[in-house]
Amino acid sequence: MEISKLKSYIESANINFLFGSGLAIPFLSTLGDIETWLTELAKDKTISDDVRIVIRASIYREYFLKVILKNANPATDIEKYKTVIDGYKNFLMIWNDINWKEDNGIITNDYTNNNIIVLTPYLWKIMPIY
């Protein structure tokens, strides 16, 4: 598809991007059904409060180890981290070109629910400021 045709589609629509947790694979694990597990755990009346606390702590531990801790120190798996960041950078540079190449640009809403905190410096480097 030609960029001009793609641009006409984008200009005539409301385009929103939600970068999901799967986009951070292979660096970060997805959370799977963590919300469901926690909700079901809270509703389960067949287990004692002590057991519930242990199970909830185990679920949060997995989240901490697979997401939070890796974000705090990306050097633990730098090659996978670079793969993910390069993917983001490539997408954002292409999107930036489509958005700003020919005229004053298109207003879009770009959101992320990922926990890759260190992506922000790359955004500042590649996105224009007007």
N, C-alpha and C positions, 0 to 999 in steps of 0.2 A: 504494500500500500504506500502511496506517495505521502510524504509529510504534509503537503498542502491539503490533501483529502482528509487525512487523519485530523489535522488541525481544524478543518471545518466541522467535523463531527464533535470535536472537543468544545469548540466555541458555541455550538448549538445545544449543548447538554450541560448538566451539572455533574462534574466529574469529581469524585471523592476517592481517595486512596486510603485504605486502612491496611497498614503493614502488619500482618498477623505474626504470631509467634513462630510459625513454620518458616518464615523468611530468615530467621536467625540460625536455622539448621545449616551446617553441622556444628556450629560453635555452641549454641544453647539448646538444651532439651526443650521440647514442648511440655506443657504442663498436663497434657492429657485431660483426664476427667477430675482434676483436683477440686474444682468447685462442687461437682456432683458428690464426690466422696465426702467433702466437709459438710455439705448440706445433709446428706443421708446420715452421716455420723451424728450430727446435732439432733436429728429426728428420731434416731434409734433409741427406743426406751428399754431395749432388752439387755443393754450393757450398763455396767456401773460407771459412775462419774470418774473413778480412778482409771479404768480401762479406756474410757473416752479421752481422757487427758493424754494418755500414752499414745494412743492411735493418732490423735490430732498432732501431737509433737512429732511423731514419725513422718506424717505427711508434710508438715512444714519443714522438717529437716531435709527431705528430698528436694523440696523447692529451693531451700537455701543453698544446698550443695550444687544443684544443677543449673541454677540461674543467678542468684544473688552473688555468691562467692566467685563465680567465673567472671562476672562483670567487674567485680572489685579488682581482679587481677587477670586480665586477658592473656598475660604472658604464660599462664599455665598451659595454654594450648594455642600458641601464637599462629600456627599455620591455618588452623580452622577459623580462628578469629579473622585473619587477613582475608580468607576466602569470603566470609560473610561481609566484611566491610567493603571489599572490592565489588561485590555484587550490589550492595547499596549504592556505592559511589557511581558505578556504571549506570544503574537505573536512574539515579538522580541527575546525572549529567545529560543523559538522553532526554529525560523529562524536561530538564532545564532548556535544552536546545529547542524542543518542540514548543515549549511555553514562550520563549523570548526571541526566537530567531528572526521572524519577519516583521513584527510590529510591536505594539506596546505590551503585548502579553495577554495571557488569559488568567483569570483569577481561579485558583483551585484551592481545595482544602486537602491538605496532606496530614494524616494523623498516624501515629504509631502507638501500638500497645506493647511494643517490645521493651525489654529492659536493657538495651544496649546504650548505656548512658554515654559512652565514648563516641557515638556517632555524631554528636552535635558539632565538634570542631570541624569535621569533614563537610558538614552542611554549610558552615560559614565560609569555607574555602571555595565551594563550587557554585553556590547560589548567588545571583546578583542582588544587590541592595539598591533599591530605588526610592 
